[in-house]
Amino acid sequence: MKVIQNANLRDYNTFGMDVSCKCLYLVETAVDIPALFEKGTFDSEYMMLGDGSNVLFTKPFQGAVIKMVTKGIAKLDEDADNVWLNVAAGEKWEDFVEHCIQNQYYGVENLIGIPGLVGSSPVQNIGAYGVEVKDVIEEVRGWRISAKSPFAFRNEDCQFSYRSSVFKTGLKGDCLITDVVFKLKKKEDYHISYQGLADELQKSDLSLSLRRVADAVVAVRNSKLPDIRQYGCAGSFFKNPIVEKDVLDTLRKEFPHMVSYPSGDGKVKLAAGQLIDLAGMKGVREGNVGVWPHQALVIVNYGNATGDEVVAFYRKVQKNVMERFGIRIEPEVNVI
């Protein structure tokens, strides 16, 4: 385990915020975890950090940052239809998806291109193009900090919901995830009903394959999203709001093309990006911060923006959407 005192976190968050932390622990093997308890790491302020792709730092963090950098993808079991993989929390999500594509394992190809680590995927219940990671997670393993002991949560224990889980709600800050077990299919099973993805696939007469679907997802993402190597951002900044069906009916009287998706219990999910666009904020830039011109869900750090500048700007976006539609859109990004 590597320990860095007064570490600069600029290279550890995709927004590129130039902040520091009191101490950074880079956990290279799960065997190191008991030492964190012995050192009293969790006795004062601390936070777990994945790849920093869903966090906005607004100030230096006056505590310990724990980052899993463990590696490993191991096959636990398989049968004629499925395969079970145990993946270390420190694996890059992108590398795991590529591993699945190369081995013809179906289930995560729609999630290609999402930045972050495997260990962060269940916390946020990452999703894209009609697929959520909860659909393929069998088990999440790690350590309960309050109990100082290992845990293994089955899928149903994780309380997955839209962009959320028990790790983000009831057990927030109390779980250090070490491994995620995935159940993937070995036979063709595609999810291509998402309109943008379906349109991209129709551009050629090539037959469907894992690589073909993954390439189409990448093409759609690249047409809408900024390259985080050039522009600081955290992907989709806002969650799609869930409202009652009658709210949608009222909105469609003025906006007949309002996009919506079923969300259960008689509710519907609206497209936050469309609301931001219709509120006149798509492509708006103020100084070093702005809404990406090609995807209104994305807030971009164009230069050396501070966390406070980003916060002030996203609140302005919220305010404009609220004034236009009476709907509050909430950040998907964790603001620290």
Residue, then its C-alpha position, 0 to 999 in steps of 0.5 A: m500500500k502506498v501512502i502519500q502525505n498532502a497529496n494533490l488530487r488534480d490527477y485523481n478527479t476528471f473535473g481536474m480540480d486542483v485540490s489536496c488531501k491530508c493523506l492518500y492511501l493507494v490500496e494495492t491488495a485487499v490484504d492491506i485493508p486491515a492495516l487501514f484500521e490499525k492505523g486509525t484511518f477511519d477514526s477521523e474524516y475519510m472518503m473512498l475515491g474511485d477514478g474521480s469521475n463522479v466527484l466535484f471537489t470544491k475545497p481541499f479535503q482535510g482527511a484521508v482519501i482511500k483509493m483501490v488500485t487492485k487488479g484482477i479478473a477471475k472466472l469463478d464459474e460457468d455453465a452453458d449459458n452464463v459465466w461468473l467473473n470476480v473483478a477487483a475494485g481497482e480495475k478500470w471499467e473500460d478494461f473490464v468491458e473490453h475483456c468481456i467483449q474479447n471473450q464474448y461475454y454479453g451484458v456490459e457492452n452498452l456501458i463501454g466508454i463510461p469512465g471509472l473503476v469497477g468498484s465504483s460501478p455498483v455505488q452509482n448503479i451506472g447505466a447507459y443506452g438502456v442498460e444498468v450495471k445492476d442487471v449483471i451484478e451478482e454480488v458485491r464484496g468488501w469491508r464494513i468500516s463500522a464493523k471492521s469486518p468483511f461483507a458480501f452483499r447479494n444483488e438484492d441486498c444492494q437496494f439498487s435504484y436509478r443511479s443509486s444503491v445502498f452504498k450511496t444511501g443507507l451505508k454511505g461511507d461505511c463500505l470499502i468495496t474490494d470486488v464485484v461478481f458479475k453474471l454475464k451471458k455466453k449467448e447473444d443477447y443485445h439491448i439495442s432499443y435505445q433510439g440513438l443506438a438503434d439509429e447508429l446501428q442502422k447506418s450499415d448492413l453489418s450483422l450484430s456482434l458484441r464489437r459492432v454494438a460496442d463500436a456503435v455505443v462509442a460512436v454515439r458517445n463521441s458525437k455527444l460527449p467531450d473527451i475528458r482528456q481535453y475538458g474537465c467534466a464528470g460525464s452526466f452532471f444531472k440525474n433525469p428527474i422522475v415525476e408523476k404522469d400528470v406532470l408529463d401530461t401538463l408539460r406536453k400541452e406546451f411541449p408535445h415532443m417532451v421525452s419520457y420513459p416509464s419509471g414504475d408506480g405510475k411515474v415517468k422519467l424525463a430527460a434532464g438534458q432536454l429540459i436544460d436545452l429547452a430552458g436555454m442553457k445548452g451551450v451556455r458558457e460563463g468564464n471557465v464553466g459551461v454546458w457542453p454544446h452537444q450534450a446538455l447533461v454535461i457541465v465542462n471545466y473549460g480551463n482552470a475553473t474552481g469547484d465553487e465556480v462549477v457549483a455556482f454555474y450548476r445552480k444557475v442551470q437548476k434555477n433556469v429549469m425550475e423557473r421554466f418547468g417547475i421541476r428540480i433537477e438534482p446533481e448525479v455528481n457527488v459534491i465534496 
